[in-house]
Amino acid sequence: MNLRLARGADAETQALRALCKAGLTLVTRNWRCRHGELDLVMRDREVLVFVEVRARRRSDFGGAAASVDKRKRQRLAAAAGAFLAAHPQHAALPARFDVVAFERDQAPQWLRGAFTVED
């Protein structure tokens, strides 16, 4: 595994621990489809949460949270739709998109409801 992928996996693990500590439960990790990958799919009580984990060593171009641009949001929404189609037991739940952003050596920033499908 290259260094970039290892850092990404470490950030996902840290995000997962923090979210579980906050009371969310893991549904699945690194779910892949033709639209891309969902880093974490979790439950926050009766809400299904699609979590994008972003880590940046530099804040050029706006940093980790800003890297979830319109194109990325569209891909995440399409992947979430594919997940719901593949797992109809979750389809009736309300859903939201969160971002956990890691900037250099700072504590992660959890952006609940970071965007909607309409964004």
C-alpha positions as CSV (number, residue, x, y, z in Angstrom):
1,M,0.0,0.0,0.0
2,N,1.4,3.4,-0.9
3,L,1.8,6.1,1.7
4,R,-1.2,8.2,0.4
5,L,-3.5,5.2,0.7
6,A,-2.1,4.3,4.1
7,R,-2.8,7.8,5.3
8,G,-6.4,7.7,3.9
9,A,-7.0,4.3,5.6
10,D,-5.7,5.7,8.9
11,A,-7.9,8.8,8.6
12,E,-10.9,6.5,8.0
13,T,-10.1,4.4,11.1
14,Q,-9.7,7.6,13.2
15,A,-13.0,8.9,11.9
16,L,-14.8,5.6,12.5
17,R,-13.5,5.6,16.1
18,A,-14.7,9.2,16.7
19,L,-18.1,8.6,15.2
20,C,-18.6,5.4,17.2
21,K,-17.6,7.2,20.3
22,A,-20.3,9.8,19.5
23,G,-22.9,7.1,19.3
24,L,-23.1,6.2,15.6
25,T,-22.9,2.5,14.6
26,L,-21.1,1.1,11.5
27,V,-23.2,-0.4,8.7
28,T,-20.4,-0.9,6.3
29,R,-17.0,0.5,5.3
30,N,-15.5,1.1,1.9
31,W,-18.6,0.1,-0.1
32,R,-17.9,0.3,-3.8
33,C,-20.1,0.5,-6.9
34,R,-19.7,1.9,-10.4
35,H,-20.2,5.4,-9.1
36,G,-17.3,5.3,-6.6
37,E,-16.8,4.4,-3.0
38,L,-18.6,5.3,0.2
39,D,-16.0,5.5,2.9
40,L,-18.3,4.8,5.8
41,V,-22.0,4.1,6.0
42,M,-23.3,4.5,9.6
43,R,-26.5,4.8,11.6
44,D,-27.2,7.7,13.9
45,R,-30.2,6.3,15.6
46,E,-32.8,6.2,12.9
47,V,-30.8,8.1,10.3
48,L,-28.6,6.5,7.7
49,V,-25.3,8.5,7.4
50,F,-23.0,8.5,4.4
51,V,-19.7,9.7,5.6
52,E,-16.9,11.0,3.4
53,V,-13.5,11.1,5.0
54,R,-11.0,13.6,3.6
55,A,-7.4,14.2,4.8
56,R,-5.1,16.8,3.5
57,R,-1.6,17.6,4.6
58,R,-1.8,21.0,3.0
59,S,-4.6,23.5,2.9
60,D,-3.9,24.8,-0.6
61,F,-7.1,25.0,-2.6
62,G,-9.3,25.2,0.5
63,G,-8.4,22.2,2.5
64,A,-10.0,18.8,3.1
65,A,-13.6,19.9,3.5
66,A,-13.5,22.1,0.4
67,S,-12.2,19.1,-1.6
68,V,-15.7,17.7,-1.5
69,D,-16.7,19.7,-4.5
70,K,-19.9,19.6,-6.6
71,R,-18.6,16.7,-8.8
72,K,-17.6,14.7,-5.7
73,R,-21.0,15.4,-4.0
74,Q,-22.8,14.2,-7.2
75,R,-20.7,10.9,-7.2
76,L,-21.4,10.4,-3.5
77,A,-25.2,10.9,-4.0
78,A,-25.1,8.4,-6.9
79,A,-23.2,5.9,-4.8
80,A,-25.6,6.4,-2.0
81,G,-28.5,5.7,-4.3
82,A,-26.8,2.5,-5.5
83,F,-26.3,1.5,-1.9
84,L,-29.9,2.0,-1.1
85,A,-31.0,0.0,-4.2
86,A,-28.7,-2.8,-3.1
87,H,-29.8,-2.7,0.5
88,P,-33.5,-1.9,0.5
89,Q,-33.8,-2.6,4.2
90,H,-32.2,0.9,4.7
91,A,-34.2,2.7,2.0
92,A,-37.0,3.9,4.3
93,L,-34.6,5.6,6.6
94,P,-33.9,9.3,6.4
95,A,-30.4,9.9,5.2
96,R,-27.7,12.6,5.5
97,F,-24.2,13.2,4.1
98,D,-21.5,14.0,6.6
99,V,-17.8,14.9,6.0
100,V,-15.0,14.2,8.5
101,A,-12.1,16.4,7.5
102,F,-8.5,16.0,8.7
103,E,-6.2,19.0,8.2
104,R,-2.5,18.4,8.9
105,D,-2.1,17.6,12.6
106,Q,-5.3,19.3,13.8
107,A,-8.2,17.5,15.3
108,P,-10.7,16.2,12.8
109,Q,-13.7,18.4,11.9
110,W,-17.0,16.6,11.7
111,L,-19.5,18.3,9.4
112,R,-22.9,16.9,10.0
113,G,-25.3,17.4,7.1
114,A,-22.4,18.8,5.1
115,F,-24.5,18.8,1.9
116,T,-27.7,17.7,0.4
117,V,-28.4,15.9,-2.8
118,E,-29.7,19.2,-4.3
119,D,-26.4,21.0,-3.6
